[in-house]
Structures are given as C-alpha cells and as structure tokens.
Amino acid sequence: MGVRPSTRPSWFTSWSMASHGPCASVETEIGRTLTSGIVEMVEDVR
C-alpha cells in the first residue's frame, strides 16, 4: 500500500490505516509528505 515500515514508525502506519484506509492512496501520500516534513523539523530542533 506504499507505506514502508522500515522508513516510517509503526505509529504512522497505524494512523495511516486508521485514518485513510487501504484505498485512499492519494491521501496517504499527502500524509506521508506532511509526516516527513514534521520529522525533519523535529530532527532540526535537536
């Protein structure tokens, strides 16, 4: 479904499936992009 557990934490996979379901690949892609940006910002703060 496009979500790779090796590159994303398990909570993201759970949230993605719970929020969007397996069929909304576009929304999942948007969520992945936003999550990537948030993770990068958090890492920059550290």
C-alpha positions as CSV (number, residue, x, y, z in Angstrom):
1,M,0.0,0.0,0.0
2,G,3.0,2.3,-0.2
3,V,3.8,2.6,3.5
4,R,7.1,1.1,4.3
5,P,7.5,0.2,8.0
6,S,11.3,0.3,7.5
7,T,11.2,4.0,6.8
8,R,8.3,5.1,8.9
9,P,7.5,4.4,12.6
10,S,4.8,1.9,13.4
11,W,2.5,4.6,14.8
12,F,2.4,6.3,11.4
13,T,1.4,3.0,9.7
14,S,-1.4,2.6,12.3
15,W,-2.6,6.2,11.9
16,S,-2.5,6.0,8.1
17,M,-4.6,2.8,8.0
18,A,-7.0,4.0,10.7
19,S,-7.5,7.5,9.1
20,H,-7.5,6.7,5.4
21,G,-7.9,3.0,4.9
22,P,-6.1,0.9,2.2
23,C,-7.9,2.6,-0.7
24,A,-7.1,6.3,-0.3
25,S,-3.5,6.2,-1.7
26,V,-3.5,9.9,-2.6
27,E,-4.4,10.9,1.0
28,T,-1.8,8.5,2.3
29,E,0.8,10.1,0.1
30,I,-0.1,13.6,1.4
31,G,0.1,12.3,5.0
32,R,3.5,10.8,4.3
33,T,4.7,14.1,2.9
34,L,3.5,16.0,5.9
35,T,4.9,13.5,8.3
36,S,8.3,13.7,6.6
37,G,8.3,17.4,6.9
38,I,7.4,17.2,10.6
39,V,10.0,14.6,11.3
40,E,12.6,16.7,9.6
41,M,11.7,19.8,11.6
42,V,11.8,17.8,14.9
43,E,15.3,16.5,13.9
44,D,16.4,20.0,13.1
45,V,15.4,21.2,16.5
46,R,17.5,18.5,18.1
